[in-house]
Amino acid sequence: MELTTDEQVELRALVNDRDVPANVATRARIVLWRAEGRQKKDVAALAGVSRPAVDL
């Protein structure tokens, strides 16, 4: 998965915004971690979600 610089900036802003719901911030983290090339099982463990949730 590849993200543009703008997409990365936008996702990081979501992660760091205190007004963003936790589930949205978690999804943003998942996308960023996958874009870094981390394996789905590792991302699931880091995010505290199931592997199918990472697939979504």
N, CA, C and O atoms as a CHARMM CRD file, in Angstrom:
* protein
*
  224
    1    1 MET  N      0.84900  -1.16400   0.00000 PROA 1      0.00000
    2    1 MET  CA     0.00000   0.00000   0.00000 PROA 1      0.00000
    3    1 MET  C      0.90000   1.23400   0.00000 PROA 1      0.00000
    4    1 MET  O      1.85000   1.32700   0.77700 PROA 1      0.00000
    5    2 GLU  N      0.59000   2.15800  -0.86700 PROA 2      0.00000
    6    2 GLU  CA     1.33900   3.40400  -0.92000 PROA 2      0.00000
    7    2 GLU  C      0.40300   4.57600  -0.65200 PROA 2      0.00000
    8    2 GLU  O     -0.72900   4.61300  -1.13400 PROA 2      0.00000
    9    3 LEU  N      0.89900   5.52400   0.12300 PROA 3      0.00000
   10    3 LEU  CA     0.14600   6.73500   0.41800 PROA 3      0.00000
   11    3 LEU  C      0.91800   7.93800  -0.09300 PROA 3      0.00000
   12    3 LEU  O      2.14800   7.96000  -0.06900 PROA 3      0.00000
   13    4 THR  N      0.18500   8.92900  -0.55300 PROA 4      0.00000
   14    4 THR  CA     0.84600  10.17400  -0.92700 PROA 4      0.00000
   15    4 THR  C      1.23300  10.91100   0.34600 PROA 4      0.00000
   16    4 THR  O      0.76500  10.58300   1.43600 PROA 4      0.00000
   17    5 THR  N      2.07600  11.88800   0.19300 PROA 5      0.00000
   18    5 THR  CA     2.48600  12.69600   1.34400 PROA 5      0.00000
   19    5 THR  C      1.27200  13.37400   1.96900 PROA 5      0.00000
   20    5 THR  O      1.16200  13.44600   3.19300 PROA 5      0.00000
   21    6 ASP  N      0.37600  13.86300   1.15000 PROA 6      0.00000
   22    6 ASP  CA    -0.83000  14.52900   1.66200 PROA 6      0.00000
   23    6 ASP  C     -1.70000  13.55800   2.46400 PROA 6      0.00000
   24    6 ASP  O     -2.24300  13.91800   3.50800 PROA 6      0.00000
   25    7 GLU  N     -1.82500  12.33400   1.96900 PROA 7      0.00000
   26    7 GLU  CA    -2.61600  11.32900   2.68600 PROA 7      0.00000
   27    7 GLU  C     -1.97700  11.00500   4.04000 PROA 7      0.00000
   28    7 GLU  O     -2.67200  10.87300   5.04700 PROA 7      0.00000
   29    8 GLN  N     -0.65800  10.88000   4.05000 PROA 8      0.00000
   30    8 GLN  CA     0.04300  10.61200   5.30400 PROA 8      0.00000
   31    8 GLN  C     -0.15600  11.74300   6.30900 PROA 8      0.00000
   32    8 GLN  O     -0.39800  11.50100   7.49200 PROA 8      0.00000
   33    9 VAL  N     -0.05300  12.95700   5.83600 PROA 9      0.00000
   34    9 VAL  CA    -0.24100  14.12000   6.70700 PROA 9      0.00000
   35    9 VAL  C     -1.65400  14.13000   7.27300 PROA 9      0.00000
   36    9 VAL  O     -1.85100  14.37700   8.46200 PROA 9      0.00000
   37   10 GLU  N     -2.62900  13.86300   6.42600 PROA 10     0.00000
   38   10 GLU  CA    -4.02400  13.85600   6.86600 PROA 10     0.00000
   39   10 GLU  C     -4.28500  12.75800   7.91000 PROA 10     0.00000
   40   10 GLU  O     -4.97200  12.99000   8.90400 PROA 10     0.00000
   41   11 LEU  N     -3.73800  11.57700   7.67400 PROA 11     0.00000
   42   11 LEU  CA    -3.93200  10.47600   8.62400 PROA 11     0.00000
   43   11 LEU  C     -3.23200  10.76800   9.95400 PROA 11     0.00000
   44   11 LEU  O     -3.78400  10.48600  11.01700 PROA 11     0.00000
   45   12 ARG  N     -2.03800  11.32200   9.89900 PROA 12     0.00000
   46   12 ARG  CA    -1.33300  11.67500  11.14300 PROA 12     0.00000
   47   12 ARG  C     -2.09500  12.74800  11.92000 PROA 12     0.00000
   48   12 ARG  O     -2.10900  12.73700  13.15100 PROA 12     0.00000
   49   13 ALA  N     -2.72200  13.66700  11.20300 PROA 13     0.00000
   50   13 ALA  CA    -3.52200  14.69400  11.86500 PROA 13     0.00000
   51   13 ALA  C     -4.70200  14.06100  12.59600 PROA 13     0.00000
   52   13 ALA  O     -5.04200  14.47900  13.70300 PROA 13     0.00000
   53   14 LEU  N     -5.32800  13.05600  11.98400 PROA 14     0.00000
   54   14 LEU  CA    -6.43200  12.35400  12.63700 PROA 14     0.00000
   55   14 LEU  C     -5.95700  11.64000  13.90000 PROA 14     0.00000
   56   14 LEU  O     -6.63200  11.66300  14.93000 PROA 14     0.00000
   57   15 VAL  N     -4.79400  11.01100  13.81000 PROA 15     0.00000
   58   15 VAL  CA    -4.24600  10.27800  14.95400 PROA 15     0.00000
   59   15 VAL  C     -3.97400  11.22500  16.12300 PROA 15     0.00000
   60   15 VAL  O     -4.19100  10.86700  17.28000 PROA 15     0.00000
   61   16 ASN  N     -3.50100  12.42400  15.82000 PROA 16     0.00000
   62   16 ASN  CA    -3.09100  13.36100  16.86900 PROA 16     0.00000
   63   16 ASN  C     -4.18300  14.31500  17.34500 PROA 16     0.00000
   64   16 ASN  O     -3.97300  15.06200  18.30000 PROA 16     0.00000
   65   17 ASP  N     -5.33900  14.29900  16.69600 PROA 17     0.00000
   66   17 ASP  CA    -6.42800  15.21500  17.05500 PROA 17     0.00000
   67   17 ASP  C     -7.23400  14.63900  18.21800 PROA 17     0.00000
   68   17 ASP  O     -7.79800  13.55100  18.10200 PROA 17     0.00000
   69   18 ARG  N     -7.29000  15.34500  19.31300 PROA 18     0.00000
   70   18 ARG  CA    -8.01400  14.88500  20.49800 PROA 18     0.00000
   71   18 ARG  C     -9.52300  14.83600  20.29400 PROA 18     0.00000
   72   18 ARG  O    -10.22400  14.14700  21.03500 PROA 18     0.00000
   73   19 ASP  N    -10.02600  15.55300  19.30700 PROA 19     0.00000
   74   19 ASP  CA   -11.46500  15.59100  19.05500 PROA 19     0.00000
   75   19 ASP  C    -11.94400  14.46200  18.13200 PROA 19     0.00000
   76   19 ASP  O    -13.14600  14.29400  17.92500 PROA 19     0.00000
   77   20 VAL  N    -11.01100  13.69900  17.58800 PROA 20     0.00000
   78   20 VAL  CA   -11.36200  12.59700  16.69600 PROA 20     0.00000
   79   20 VAL  C    -11.73000  11.37900  17.54100 PROA 20     0.00000
   80   20 VAL  O    -11.01100  11.04700  18.48300 PROA 20     0.00000
   81   21 PRO  N    -12.82700  10.71400  17.22400 PROA 21     0.00000
   82   21 PRO  CA   -13.20000   9.49700  17.96700 PROA 21     0.00000
   83   21 PRO  C    -12.07400   8.45900  17.92100 PROA 21     0.00000
   84   21 PRO  O    -11.33400   8.37200  16.94100 PROA 21     0.00000
   85   22 ALA  N    -11.96000   7.68300  18.98600 PROA 22     0.00000
   86   22 ALA  CA   -10.88200   6.70300  19.10900 PROA 22     0.00000
   87   22 ALA  C    -10.88400   5.69500  17.96500 PROA 22     0.00000
   88   22 ALA  O     -9.81900   5.30600  17.48600 PROA 22     0.00000
   89   23 ASN  N    -12.06100   5.26900  17.52500 PROA 23     0.00000
   90   23 ASN  CA   -12.09800   4.27500  16.44800 PROA 23     0.00000
   91   23 ASN  C    -11.56800   4.84200  15.13100 PROA 23     0.00000
   92   23 ASN  O    -10.97400   4.11400  14.33600 PROA 23     0.00000
   93   24 VAL  N    -11.77700   6.12400  14.90300 PROA 24     0.00000
   94   24 VAL  CA   -11.25800   6.76400  13.68700 PROA 24     0.00000
   95   24 VAL  C     -9.73300   6.87200  13.77300 PROA 24     0.00000
   96   24 VAL  O     -9.03500   6.60600  12.79500 PROA 24     0.00000
   97   25 ALA  N     -9.22400   7.25900  14.93100 PROA 25     0.00000
   98   25 ALA  CA    -7.77400   7.34900  15.12200 PROA 25     0.00000
   99   25 ALA  C     -7.12300   5.97700  14.97400 PROA 25     0.00000
  100   25 ALA  O     -6.04000   5.86600  14.39900 PROA 25     0.00000
  101   26 THR  N     -7.76100   4.94700  15.47800 PROA 26     0.00000
  102   26 THR  CA    -7.22800   3.59100  15.35100 PROA 26     0.00000
  103   26 THR  C     -7.17500   3.17000  13.89000 PROA 26     0.00000
  104   26 THR  O     -6.18800   2.58100  13.45000 PROA 26     0.00000
  105   27 ARG  N     -8.21200   3.46300  13.14600 PROA 27     0.00000
  106   27 ARG  CA    -8.21900   3.12200  11.71900 PROA 27     0.00000
  107   27 ARG  C     -7.12100   3.86100  10.97700 PROA 27     0.00000
  108   27 ARG  O     -6.47700   3.29900  10.09100 PROA 27     0.00000
  109   28 ALA  N     -6.90400   5.12200  11.33800 PROA 28     0.00000
  110   28 ALA  CA    -5.83400   5.89800  10.70500 PROA 28     0.00000
  111   28 ALA  C     -4.47400   5.28000  11.01600 PROA 28     0.00000
  112   28 ALA  O     -3.62100   5.18100  10.13500 PROA 28     0.00000
  113   29 ARG  N     -4.26900   4.86600  12.26200 PROA 29     0.00000
  114   29 ARG  CA    -3.00500   4.21100  12.63700 PROA 29     0.00000
  115   29 ARG  C     -2.80500   2.92100  11.83900 PROA 29     0.00000
  116   29 ARG  O     -1.70500   2.63600  11.36400 PROA 29     0.00000
  117   30 ILE  N     -3.87700   2.15300  11.69900 PROA 30     0.00000
  118   30 ILE  CA    -3.79200   0.89500  10.94500 PROA 30     0.00000
  119   30 ILE  C     -3.34200   1.16000   9.51200 PROA 30     0.00000
  120   30 ILE  O     -2.46300   0.46700   9.00000 PROA 30     0.00000
  121   31 VAL  N     -3.92400   2.13600   8.87600 PROA 31     0.00000
  122   31 VAL  CA    -3.55900   2.45800   7.49600 PROA 31     0.00000
  123   31 VAL  C     -2.09900   2.91300   7.42100 PROA 31     0.00000
  124   31 VAL  O     -1.36900   2.51000   6.51500 PROA 31     0.00000
  125   32 LEU  N     -1.67800   3.74000   8.36000 PROA 32     0.00000
  126   32 LEU  CA    -0.29300   4.20700   8.36800 PROA 32     0.00000
  127   32 LEU  C      0.68400   3.04900   8.58000 PROA 32     0.00000
  128   32 LEU  O      1.70500   2.96500   7.89800 PROA 32     0.00000
  129   33 TRP  N      0.37800   2.16900   9.51100 PROA 33     0.00000
  130   33 TRP  CA     1.25700   1.02600   9.77000 PROA 33     0.00000
  131   33 TRP  C      1.33800   0.10200   8.56600 PROA 33     0.00000
  132   33 TRP  O      2.41500  -0.39300   8.23200 PROA 33     0.00000
  133   34 ARG  N      0.19900  -0.13500   7.91000 PROA 34     0.00000
  134   34 ARG  CA     0.21400  -0.98900   6.72400 PROA 34     0.00000
  135   34 ARG  C      1.03000  -0.32400   5.61100 PROA 34     0.00000
  136   34 ARG  O      1.74200  -1.00700   4.87500 PROA 34     0.00000
  137   35 ALA  N      0.93200   0.98800   5.48600 PROA 35     0.00000
  138   35 ALA  CA     1.70100   1.70600   4.47100 PROA 35     0.00000
  139   35 ALA  C      3.19900   1.62900   4.75300 PROA 35     0.00000
  140   35 ALA  O      4.01000   1.72800   3.83300 PROA 35     0.00000
  141   36 GLU  N      3.56800   1.45300   6.02200 PROA 36     0.00000
  142   36 GLU  CA     4.98000   1.27900   6.38900 PROA 36     0.00000
  143   36 GLU  C      5.48800  -0.10400   6.00800 PROA 36     0.00000
  144   36 GLU  O      6.69300  -0.35600   6.03500 PROA 36     0.00000
  145   37 GLY  N      4.57200  -0.99900   5.65300 PROA 37     0.00000
  146   37 GLY  CA     4.95900  -2.34100   5.25800 PROA 37     0.00000
  147   37 GLY  C      4.86600  -3.37300   6.37100 PROA 37     0.00000
  148   37 GLY  O      5.35100  -4.49400   6.21900 PROA 37     0.00000
  149   38 ARG  N      4.25000  -3.00800   7.48300 PROA 38     0.00000
  150   38 ARG  CA     4.09700  -3.96400   8.58500 PROA 38     0.00000
  151   38 ARG  C      3.09400  -5.04300   8.20000 PROA 38     0.00000
  152   38 ARG  O      2.15400  -4.79200   7.44700 PROA 38     0.00000
  153   39 GLN  N      3.30300  -6.23400   8.72000 PROA 39     0.00000
  154   39 GLN  CA     2.40700  -7.34700   8.43600 PROA 39     0.00000
  155   39 GLN  C      1.07600  -7.15300   9.16100 PROA 39     0.00000
  156   39 GLN  O      1.00400  -6.51600  10.21200 PROA 39     0.00000
  157   40 LYS  N      0.03400  -7.71900   8.57200 PROA 40     0.00000
  158   40 LYS  CA    -1.31500  -7.57000   9.13800 PROA 40     0.00000
  159   40 LYS  C     -1.40400  -8.07900  10.56400 PROA 40     0.00000
  160   40 LYS  O     -2.05000  -7.45000  11.40300 PROA 40     0.00000
  161   41 LYS  N     -0.76900  -9.20100  10.85500 PROA 41     0.00000
  162   41 LYS  CA    -0.83100  -9.74500  12.22000 PROA 41     0.00000
  163   41 LYS  C     -0.15700  -8.81200  13.21400 PROA 41     0.00000
  164   41 LYS  O     -0.61700  -8.67900  14.34800 PROA 41     0.00000
  165   42 ASP  N      0.92700  -8.16600  12.80200 PROA 42     0.00000
  166   42 ASP  CA     1.61300  -7.22600  13.68300 PROA 42     0.00000
  167   42 ASP  C      0.77300  -5.97000  13.90900 PROA 42     0.00000
  168   42 ASP  O      0.70000  -5.45400  15.02500 PROA 42     0.00000
  169   43 VAL  N      0.14800  -5.48900  12.85000 PROA 43     0.00000
  170   43 VAL  CA    -0.71100  -4.31300  12.96200 PROA 43     0.00000
  171   43 VAL  C     -1.89700  -4.61200  13.86900 PROA 43     0.00000
  172   43 VAL  O     -2.27800  -3.78200  14.69500 PROA 43     0.00000
  173   44 ALA  N     -2.47200  -5.78400  13.71600 PROA 44     0.00000
  174   44 ALA  CA    -3.60300  -6.17400  14.56900 PROA 44     0.00000
  175   44 ALA  C     -3.19300  -6.17900  16.03100 PROA 44     0.00000
  176   44 ALA  O     -3.93800  -5.70000  16.88600 PROA 44     0.00000
  177   45 ALA  N     -2.01200  -6.71600  16.32800 PROA 45     0.00000
  178   45 ALA  CA    -1.52700  -6.74900  17.71400 PROA 45     0.00000
  179   45 ALA  C     -1.27400  -5.34400  18.23400 PROA 45     0.00000
  180   45 ALA  O     -1.64200  -5.03000  19.36600 PROA 45     0.00000
  181   46 LEU  N     -0.65500  -4.49700  17.43000 PROA 46     0.00000
  182   46 LEU  CA    -0.38000  -3.12100  17.85500 PROA 46     0.00000
  183   46 LEU  C     -1.66400  -2.33500  18.11700 PROA 46     0.00000
  184   46 LEU  O     -1.76000  -1.57900  19.08400 PROA 46     0.00000
  185   47 ALA  N     -2.64800  -2.53000  17.23500 PROA 47     0.00000
  186   47 ALA  CA    -3.89800  -1.76500  17.33300 PROA 47     0.00000
  187   47 ALA  C     -4.88100  -2.36200  18.32800 PROA 47     0.00000
  188   47 ALA  O     -5.83800  -1.70500  18.73600 PROA 47     0.00000
  189   48 GLY  N     -4.64100  -3.61600  18.71900 PROA 48     0.00000
  190   48 GLY  CA    -5.56300  -4.26300  19.64400 PROA 48     0.00000
  191   48 GLY  C     -6.87300  -4.65200  18.99100 PROA 48     0.00000
  192   48 GLY  O     -7.93400  -4.62500  19.61500 PROA 48     0.00000
  193   49 VAL  N     -6.77700  -5.01800  17.70700 PROA 49     0.00000
  194   49 VAL  CA    -7.96800  -5.43100  16.96500 PROA 49     0.00000
  195   49 VAL  C     -7.70400  -6.79900  16.34900 PROA 49     0.00000
  196   49 VAL  O     -6.58400  -7.30500  16.40100 PROA 49     0.00000
  197   50 SER  N     -8.74000  -7.39200  15.76700 PROA 50     0.00000
  198   50 SER  CA    -8.58700  -8.67700  15.10500 PROA 50     0.00000
  199   50 SER  C     -7.95600  -8.48900  13.72800 PROA 50     0.00000
  200   50 SER  O     -7.96500  -7.39200  13.17100 PROA 50     0.00000
  201   51 ARG  N     -7.42000  -9.55600  13.19900 PROA 51     0.00000
  202   51 ARG  CA    -6.83100  -9.49200  11.86200 PROA 51     0.00000
  203   51 ARG  C     -7.87300  -9.12800  10.82600 PROA 51     0.00000
  204   51 ARG  O     -7.57600  -8.31900   9.94700 PROA 51     0.00000
  205   52 PRO  N     -9.10500  -9.68800  10.87700 PROA 52     0.00000
  206   52 PRO  CA   -10.12000  -9.25600   9.89700 PROA 52     0.00000
  207   52 PRO  C    -10.42400  -7.74500   9.97900 PROA 52     0.00000
  208   52 PRO  O    -10.76800  -7.12400   8.97300 PROA 52     0.00000
  209   53 ALA  N    -10.29700  -7.17400  11.15900 PROA 53     0.00000
  210   53 ALA  CA   -10.52200  -5.72200  11.28100 PROA 53     0.00000
  211   53 ALA  C     -9.44800  -4.95800  10.50900 PROA 53     0.00000
  212   53 ALA  O     -9.73400  -3.91200   9.92800 PROA 53     0.00000
  213   54 VAL  N     -8.24000  -5.46000  10.49800 PROA 54     0.00000
  214   54 VAL  CA    -7.16600  -4.82600   9.73100 PROA 54     0.00000
  215   54 VAL  C     -7.47400  -4.92500   8.24700 PROA 54     0.00000
  216   54 VAL  O     -7.20500  -3.98900   7.49400 PROA 54     0.00000
  217   55 ASP  N     -8.03500  -6.04800   7.81800 PROA 55     0.00000
  218   55 ASP  CA    -8.39000  -6.22200   6.41500 PROA 55     0.00000
  219   55 ASP  C     -9.43900  -5.21000   5.95000 PROA 55     0.00000
  220   55 ASP  O     -9.44300  -4.80200   4.78900 PROA 55     0.00000
  221   56 LEU  N    -10.31500  -4.81400   6.84800 PROA 56     0.00000
  222   56 LEU  CA   -11.34600  -3.84600   6.48700 PROA 56     0.00000
  223   56 LEU  C    -10.73000  -2.49500   6.24900 PROA 56     0.00000
  224   56 LEU  O    -11.43900  -1.54000   5.93300 PROA 56     0.00000
